[in-house]
Amino acid sequence: MAPPETFSVLVEVRLRPGIADPQGATIERALPALGLKGIAGVRAGKAFRFDILADDEAEALAQGTVVADRVLANPVIEESSVTVTGKPGPS
């Protein structure tokens, strides 16, 4: 069996549809004052990036999903998506 590899993971957390988003609404109202027209439906969210040691990409995705569901998102008002973005480059 090959040794575990390090995978980069991106978790995006956003409010569920129907949940008020005052931060997104404030940003949307400010855009015309900055000369930015035609932008609508602004929703604020959070992005988390981290590395996971796993045997393969599927395991990295599964572990990332557990982290998102148990720690990063409040399931009552938020939903999350998890993406394995690849293997990290040299630091």
N, C-alpha and C positions, 0 to 999 in steps of 0.2 A: 504494500500500500504506500502511495506517495505521501510525503509529509504535508501537513496542512499549508495552505497558501494564504496570503493576506489579500483581501478584497476591499475595495472602497465602496461605501454604501452612502446613498443619499436618501434621507427621509424628509418628505414634505408634509407639513401639517397645516390644515386649513379648517375654517369653521364649516360645519355642515350646512347644506342649503336650508334656507329658512331661518337661520340664526342671524340676528342683527350683527353687523360688522361696522361699528362706529369708526374704527381706524380706516378701513377702506373707504367709507363715505367721506371722511375728512380729506383724504388724499384726492379722491375724485373731485370734490368741490374746489380744491386748490389748483388743479391742473390748468383750467382756463386762465387763471391769473399769471401763469407761467408761459402763456402762449401756446399751450398744448390743447388742441381742439379735437373733438370727436372720440374721446376716450370714455368708455362707459363700463360699468360692471366691475369696478375695482374691488378686489377682495384681498385683504391682508392675510399673511400666513407666516409660517416659520420654516426654515430649512436647517436640517442637521446633517453634517457629514462626519463619518467616522470610518475606521478600518476594522474589519472582522477577520479573525483567523478561522478558516474553514477548509474542509476537504475539497469542496467544489462550489461553483456559483449558486447552485440550488440551496445548499446548506447556508451559504452566506445570506441569501435572500430570506430564508426561513428564520435565521437568527435576527436579522434586521427587522423583520416583521414582529417578532416577539418584543424587541426593544421598543419599537414604535407603539405597539398596542399596550404594553404594560407600563411604560415610563414616559414617553414623549407626547402622547396625545390623550386628551380627556375624551373618552368615548361617548360621553353624553352630548357634547357640543362640537367635537372635532372629528375629522376623518384624516387618514394619512395614506400616503402612497410610498412604497419602498422600491428603490432602484439600485441594482448593483451596477456601479458605473465603471467597473474594471479593476485592474490591479493598480495600486498606487505607484507613482513614479519615484525616482530617487529623491531623498530629502536633502 
